[in-house]
Each structure stands twice: as C-alpha cells, then as structure tokens.
Amino acid sequence: MPSYMIFEIEITDPAAWEEYRRVAGPVMAASGGRFLANSADPTPLEGGWAPASLSVVEFPTYEAAYSFYHSDEYQELIALRQRAAKARGVLLDGLDVGEQGT
C-alpha cells in the first residue's frame, strides 16, 4: 500500500533550496518517491493553519519511505534542507479511505 510523506516548508534561502532540490530529487526518486503535489500557495480552510508551502510525496510502501528518509544518503542532505528552509514533516502509513471518508 502506498505511503505519503507530507512536508510544510518555508523557504528561507532560495539558492540553497534549489541546490537541495537538485541533489535530493534523484535520491528520492531512486527510493520510489514521486511528487503528487507541491503548492507554494495553499489555501487555508480551518484551524488557523497557513503553511507557506506544502509538498506531498508518494512512495510505493511505508518501508520505502522510511528507508529513504533514514538512508545515509538522505541524512547527509538534511543539513542542506535545514539551511534552505524551515520544515515540518510527517509520514502517513498508507491511506485506506474506502468507506471511511475523512
């Protein structure tokens, strides 16, 4: 079952962010990750949540996503991401909306 990594991101250094994207993208893709959504202007709906931007990345499995994030190769890139942006992220263990809805 696919799993999803969701990050709220506020870019603080655009040049460093472009460098991060250039090197992190291939690492993510090699782990089976693919961007489903990347919004620089999400519309707040409720709860006072107004993120600067959101990214949603799908991985084929929870294990693939977890392994990507904790891999030595990606761990080396986290300092670059943290220099480029403020971020908060979560990993969802698959989605089974079926009859459950929201």
N, C-alpha and C positions, 0 to 999 in steps of 0.2 A: 504494500500500500504506500503511495507517495506520502512524503512528509514535506513540511514547508518551514523555511527559515524566513522570519519577518523582522526587518530592522527599521527602526525610526532613526533618521540620520539628519544631522545639521552640519553641513559642510562649513568648515572654518578656514580651510586653506585650499582653494580650488586647484592650484598647481599640484599640491601633494595628493589631492583626491584623484586627479587624472592619472598620476603615476600609480596610485593604489589600484585603480580600476584596470589599468593596463596589465599589471602583473597578477592581480587576484583573479581576474576573469578566467584565464586559462586554467588556473588551479582548480577553481570551482567547476568548470566545465569537465575537466578530467575526472572529477568525482561524480559526474552525472547531474550536476546542478544546472538549472536553466531559469532565467528570469521570466516570471509571469507578469509582474507589474513593477513599475518604477515610476513613482509620481513625485514631481518636485512641487506640487501644489495640491495636496489632498484637501478635500472639503470636510471640515469638522461637522459632525452630526449631533453629538451629545457628550456630556460628561466633561466638557472643557478640554478635551484632548485636541491639540492643534499642532501636530508634528510638522516640522519644516519639510520633510520628505519621507516617503516610505518605499521600501523595496520588499518584494515577495519573490523568493527563490524556491522552486520545486526540486526535490531530489527523489530518486526512484524509491528510496526506503529511508526510514529513520536512521538506520545504521550508516547508510551512505552519507547523510547529512552530518551526523555526529562525528563520523570519521574524518570528513572534510574539515570541520571546524577545529578538531583536536589534532589534526595532522601536523607534523613538524613543519612541513612546507607552508601551511597557512599560519601557524603560530608565529612564524618569522615575519609575516606580513601585518600582524595585528598592531605593532608599534607604528607602522606607516599609516594604517587606518586611523589610529587614535591621534596621530599628529594632524591628519587631514580633516577629521570630523569628530563631533560628539555623536555617540551612537548608543542605542539600546536595542537588544535583540532577543528573540525567543525562537525556540524550535518546537513546532507542533508535531506531535506523534500521530501523523496521518489524520485525515478528515473523513468521517463517515457521516455525511449529513442525512442520507437516506430519508427516513420519515421523521427524524429528529428535528429538522429545520435548524434554527439558530440556537 
